[in-house]
Amino acid sequence: MAKRTASAKKQARGGARRSIRNRSAKSAVKTLITKARQSLLRSGGEASEKTESTVEAIRALDRAAAKRILHRNNASRRKSRLARQLAKVAAAAPAPSPAPAAKGKKGAAPAPSTAPSKKK
């Protein structure tokens, strides 16, 4: 049966407006996720760039879930996948070697002297 009542027509108009708004928000989230995945797959680049793009995508997913544009479980699943990919890339990257300790650093304990101390 067709929607004929005034309230049904009003609900249909509101639904169409929400659909347009939600579509643009979903598209923005998908774009951020794609950019994050591409930065994770890129072999070069800094780790901070990869982390930043992933965090940005996760924030967008959180906002979409808060506004109920995406279901919270859907957003959670996508966040989990991004986090797993980021962890995989971080584990595969060689860890920076620690800098060798410099001699005579400030705050370091003085080396014990081998000369006998003079007491009077």
C-alpha positions, 0 to 999 in steps of 0.5 A: 500500500502506498504512503498516503498520510501526511505524516508518512510523506513527511517521514519519507522526506526526512528519510531522504534527507538523512540518506543523503547526509549519511551517504556523504559521511559514509563516503568520507569514512571509506575514503579515509580508510582507503588512504590509511590502508594505502599508507600502510601498504606503502613500503617507504614513508615514515611510521608517524605518517602511517600511524596518523592516517590510521588514527584519523580513519579510526576517529572518523569511524568513531564519529560515524558510529556515534551519529549512528551512521554506521552500526557500532559493531561495524565500526568496531570491526573496521577499526580492529582490521586497521589496528591489526594492519598497523601492528603488522606493519610496525612489527615488520619494520626494523626497530631503530637501534639504540644510540650508543652511550656517550662517555661523560654524560651529564647526570652519570655517576662519576667513575671510581678512581683507582688512585689512593685517597689522601686522608689527614 
